[in-house]
Amino acid sequence: MSTAHETRVLGLPMRDVTQDAGEEMTYECFECGNIVVDPTTVGNCPECGGELRNRGMPIE
């Protein structure tokens, strides 16, 4: 039986990811592909100033 925080896709459980404060997150620049690892939310790429995405979150 599924709970409020669990979804089943092809019979496999998918759960919400919990993120701990201070946990290092991996970000990737949309412009140059630079990878940034930082425990805080990063605004823009330190290399080119492009927009960063959190690699832990799916792109839809």
Buried (B, 14 or more C-beta within 10 A) or exposed (E): EEEEEEEEEEEEEEEEEEEEEEEEBEBBBEEEEBEBEEEEEBEBBEEEEBEBEBBEEEEE
